[in-house]
Amino acid sequence: MGFVRQLTARGDRIALFLVDQRMPLVSGTDFLLEALPLQPTARRVLLTAYADSNAAIDAINKVKLNHYLL
């Protein structure tokens, strides 16, 4: 998340967040929840290798995903 804050602070725009739902320190949904206030126009793509429909529904509702890739 520090990198997103740095880019935002210097005025750079992020076009796309492509995140995995199961990352080591934070879920993809939680990452997007923190990142989107900083970069609200960025497109949001969540991917996962697991058929976790609850995570997909949660992400769609909370962060308004543009795409979900299984």
Secondary structure, 3 states (H helix, E strand, C coil): CHHHHHHHHCCCCCCEEEEECECCCCEHHHHHHHHCCCCCCCEEEEECCCCCHHHHHHHHHHHCCCEEEC
